[in-house]
Amino acid sequence: MDTKVEDQEQTIPIVGEKPVYEIKHNDKGEKVINEMITVKEQIGDGAFSKVYRIEYRFIWEEDGKQMDETFPYAMKVMNEDQLMKKNIFLAHGKAASMMDFVQNEINILKRIRHENIIKLFEILRDDNKIYLITELCNKGSVLKWNPEENKYVLTSGFKTLIEENPHYFELEQIDWNKLDEREVLGKFLFRQLFKAVEFLHEQNIIHRDIKWENILCKYNEETQKIELKLIDFSIAKQLSPDELLTEFVGTTEYQPPEVVNGKFEGKPCDIWALGCCLYSFFFGKLPGINGVDPEDFKESAISDDLKDLLTSMLDPDPTKRITIEEILIHLWML
């Protein structure tokens, strides 16, 4: 690991892997790992993992002086024994353990770097746990399902962030009742997601589980940049040229007709999932298996360009579905 720290993005410049050699507690009762990582608070959990906000301590020499500073990161902790025992059954009688999916995510994130994809910095292991150190997405989710309103809504944290930074959109303030302003915001957000998927598809990688739960927001206080991050690459797949898969994995509500019908999946499945996210951003619900609902368009005042883009992304025929390269030059994006 390099010792000089220039900025937060460069504190751990390469993905490294090493053992946990000591865990103790400081005078505040906080867990300290390897004398460098202080666990501050739990910020998320899953069936087989917990996610914590941590402070990573760095010591380096600068102009003859010893510098000592901490930087915020996220740490995902998993029990390797539990992961090995849990099997997921795939198509054609195949099965894989949850550990296989974790290792798949590690292998992919080790190889890729993009400003809108979560960065993996370090991997720690002890006798039965694995710790993934990633950048901290300090503003959490963007959109979530609200059961009381029976629709997808912007999270309060993200909404506040946007309202505090209207200059991002060349506005004095955000008026959520103005659909044209909602479209300005949508373009800003989805351009980042589209660029992330463009990068993946250029590497012949498909994500296979794009959904709002796998999109987080990071606000950089120093640069005042709002960044969306695509996370969870556990079922992502590196494809051979023109390879199509016949496994059914991912989240059913975001799956295109060809996957639901057990035919194949490839890059077009990511486009459909992105279309689901874009659709729910404006309509508060996911589209059906047949794509856009004409009644939604009749009752909405969204622009014709946006209607055309949604229709093209949610085309039930994957051979006619728009590509990520075509999305980025679509009239709605200009």
N, C-alpha and C positions, 0 to 999 in steps of 0.2 A: 504494500500500500504506500502511495506517495505520502510524504509527511507535510508538504506545503499545502496550505489551504488558501485558495484564492477567492472562491465563492461557493455557495451552497451546492451548486450543480457539480462542482469539481472536488468536493470533499472526499468522495470515494470514487475515483475515476474509472475503476475497472471492477468487474464482478469478481470477488474473491470468495474462497471457501475455507473455513478453518474451524477448529473445535472450540467448544465452550470449556474453558479450563477453570473458571471460578465464578460462582454466584454467591453474592452476599447482600446484606441490606445496609443502607446508610442510616444516619441518625434521624432521618425523616421517615424511616420505615420503607423506603422505596427500594425495589430490587435493582441491584447493580450487577451487570454481566461483564466479565473480563475487564473490570475496572474502567471501562470506557463507555458503556451503555447504561443509562439510567432509565428505568421504566416509569413513566409518569402516570398514565391513565389508560384504561381500556376504551377504545373508540369504536369497536365493532366485533362481531362474532359470527360464526357459521356453524354448521353441523360438526365440523372437524377442526375448527380453528378459532383463535382469538386474535384480535388486532389491537395493538397498543401504540400510543404516541410515546416516542422515546426521545431522549437527548443523547447524541453521540458526541463524546469528547475527543477533541483533536489537539495534539501538542506538536508544534513545529518551530523551526528556526526561521527568523526573518530579520535581516539586517543585524545579525549578531545577538538578537534577543530571542528568548524562548516565549512563544505565543501559546496560549491555552484558552480554547474556546469551545463551546458546545453548539451543535446545530440540530434542528428538529428533523426527525424521520418517522417512518411508520415501521412497525415490526409485526409480522404475522407469525404466530406460533402454532405448530401442529404436532400432534403425537404420532410418531412414525409407526408405532405398533398398531394403533387404531386404523391408520390409513392402509396398512398392509392387509388388515383383516376384512376391510370393506370392499366388496367386489361390485362392479357395475357391469351389467350384461349388455352387450352390444349386438349388432346384427350378425347373422350367419353363425350363431352359437358361440361367438367370441365373448370373452370377458376380460376386464382389466381392473386392477386394484386402484383405490383412490391415490395410492402412492405413485402409481404410474402416471396419473394425471398431473400430480404435483411436479414430478420430474419432467414431464413434458413442458409444463409452464416454465420451469427453470431453464431448460434447454433453449427454448425460444427466446425468453427475455435476456438470456446471456448474449444472444447474437444481434439483437436489434436495439436501436436508439432512435427515438423520434420524440419531438417535444409534446406530442399529444398521446403518447403511450407511456404507461407507468414504467418508471425506471427501477430496475433491480440492481442494488449496489453490493450486497454482501449476503452470504449464506453461512449460518452458524449451525453446528450440530453437537448434540451431546448423546448420551446413551440411548435415549428414546424420543428426543424432540428435535425438530428442525425449525430454524428461525430464519425468516426471509426479511432482510432489511431493504425497504423501498423508500422512495420519496414520499413525503407526507402531503396528501391532498386535503388541505386544511379547511376546505369549505364543504366537503361531503357531497351528497347527491344533488342533482339538478331538478329532477322530476320524480314524483312518487305517487303511488296510488292512494287516494283518499277515500276510504270506504263510506264516510259520512256523506260526501258529495257524489260518490259513485263515479269518480273520474280521476284522471291524472292531473296533478297540479304542481306548480313550482314549489319547491321546498321554501320554508320561511327564510332559512339562512341564505339561500341563493338569491331569492327575491330581494332581500335587504342589500346584498352585495351589489346587485344590478342597480337598485335605486340610489345607492351611494356613489355610483360611478356612471352617471348618464353621459359623461363626456366621451365614453367609449363609443357611443352611437351618435355623436354630434347632436345631442339633445340636451336641453336645459334640465329636464326631468323626464322620468318614464311615466307614461300614461297607459296603464294596462288595458284600458277600454278601447284604445286605438289599435285597430288590427294592423295598420301599416307599420306602427312602431313594434308590434309583436313580430312582424316579418323581418324588420331590421335586426332585432335580437336573434331571431331564428337563423338568419344568414350568418351572423357572427359565430354562433355556437356550432352550427352544422358544418360550416367551412372547416373548422378544426377537426371534427369527426371524419369528414370526407377525406381530408388530407392524411389522417392516420390510416384509414382503410386503403387509400391509394398507395401509401408506402408499403403496407402489408401485401397488397396484391402484386406490387412490383417485385416483391420477394417471393411470390407464389405461396404466400401464407394466407389462409382463411381463418377468421376468428371463430366462427360458428356459434357464438353466444352473445352477440351484440344486443344489449337491452339496457334500459335505464339503470338497473341495479349495477351494471358493469361500466358505468360512466360517472366519473367523479370530477370535482372541480378543485383547482388549486389557485389561490391568490398569492402572488408574489409581492410582498410589501415593498421590497426595494425597487422593483421595476414597475409595480402597479399593473402587472399583466394578469388577466383572467384567462386561465388555461383549462381546457377540458382534457381529461385523461381516460383513455380506454384501458380497462383492467381485466383481470381474470382470463389468462390464456391457457387454462388447464385443458380445454378440448380443442384448442387451435391446432391447425394441421399444416405442415409443409407439404405442398403438392408437387408432384412431378408435372411437367408441362402437359396441359390439357387433361390431367387426372380428374376423375369424378369419384366421389365416395358414395357408398350406399348405407352407411351407418346412420341411425337416428340418434342424434345427441343434441343437447342444447335445451332451450326452453320452448315448449310447444307453441305458446301464443305468438312467438316471433318467427316461427318456422314457415317457409313458403310451401305452396302446394306440392311441389316435386318431392320435398323431403317428407311431408306428411303422408304422401301416397307411396313412399318407399321406393322411389325411382333413383334419384341421385342428388348429390349436392356438390357445389363448387363455389366459385366466386359469386355467382348470382344470389346465393343464399344470404351472403352478407349484405347485398344491396337491398334485398327484401326486408331484412331486419332493420337496416337504417331507415327504410321507408316507413316501417312500423313506428320507429322513434319519432320521425318527422311528423307523421300523421297524428300521433298522440299528443305531440307538442301543441298542435293547433286545434285538435278536436276533443282532447281529453279522454280518448279511448283508442284502443288498438283496432286496426282494420280487420275485416273478416278474411276467410281463406280465399275469397274471390277478389280481394284487393279493395279498391276504394268503393265507398257507398255513394252512388250518385245523389242520394237524398242529402247527404252531408254537404255536398258541393252546392246544392240548390239553396240550402239554408245558411250558407256561409258567404262572407264577402271577401274571402282570401283572393289574392290576385290570380289571374288566368295562368301566369307563368308558374306559380306554385301548384296550381291544380294539374298542370301538364307534367310537372316534375313528379308529383306524387303518383299520378297515373302510370308514368313510365317506370318508376321504381317498384311499384306494386303490380306490375303486369304478371298475371298468373303463369304466363309462358316464359320460362327462364331464357329461352333463345331470343326472345324479343325484349327482355328486360334491359334497361339502360345500364351501361357500365360505369364504373367509378370515374374513369377519364371523361366520359360524356357528361356526367353530373357536374363536374367542376367547371365545364364551359357552358352549362345550361343557362338560358336567359335569366332564370331566377337568381343565379349565383353572381351575375354580372352587376 
